Amino acid sequence: FRKRTARERSELGERAQGELLARVLDVVDDMDRLAAGGAQVQAVDQLHQAVVLIEKKLWKELGAAGFEAIDPTGAVFDPAQHEAISTIPAPDATRAHLVAQTFQVGYRLKGLLLRPARVQVYGAPAQG
C-alpha cells in the first residue's frame, strides 16, 4: 500500500464530512418544515411531540455515524473521559469516586473524545 498524499487525505476527510451531513439532511428538512409552520401544530403538546420525534431521528443518524453521548452519572469517575467541576462528600464509602451528577453531557465520535462530560464527583465519605 502506498501512503496517501495530504490532498488525498483532505479529500477523504471532506467526503466523510459530506456523508455525515447528508445523513442529517432529512432532520434539517423536518426542522425547516416545523419552523415554517408547515407541520400542522396546534398545541404545545403537539409541538413537543414533533421536536421529540425529530430529535430521535437525529440521534439515530448520528449514532449510525459513530457519534455517542457520554452521560456517566453513577459510573466511576474517569479523568480521561470526564471533567470534574465539583466534588461532594460521598454518602457512604461505596459511592466514593463515582459521578454524582452530570452537568454537561460529553461526546465521542468513533471512540475519539470530542468533549468530556462535565461532572460532579463524590469524594471521600463525610467524617462524622
Secondary structure, DSSP 8 states (H G I E B T S, - for coil): -----HHHHHHHHHHHHHHHHHHTHHHHHHHHHHHHT-S---SHHHHHHHHHHHHHHHHHHHHHTTEEEE--TTSB--TTTEEEEEEEEESSGGGTTBEEEEEE-EEEETTEEEE-EEEEEEEEE---
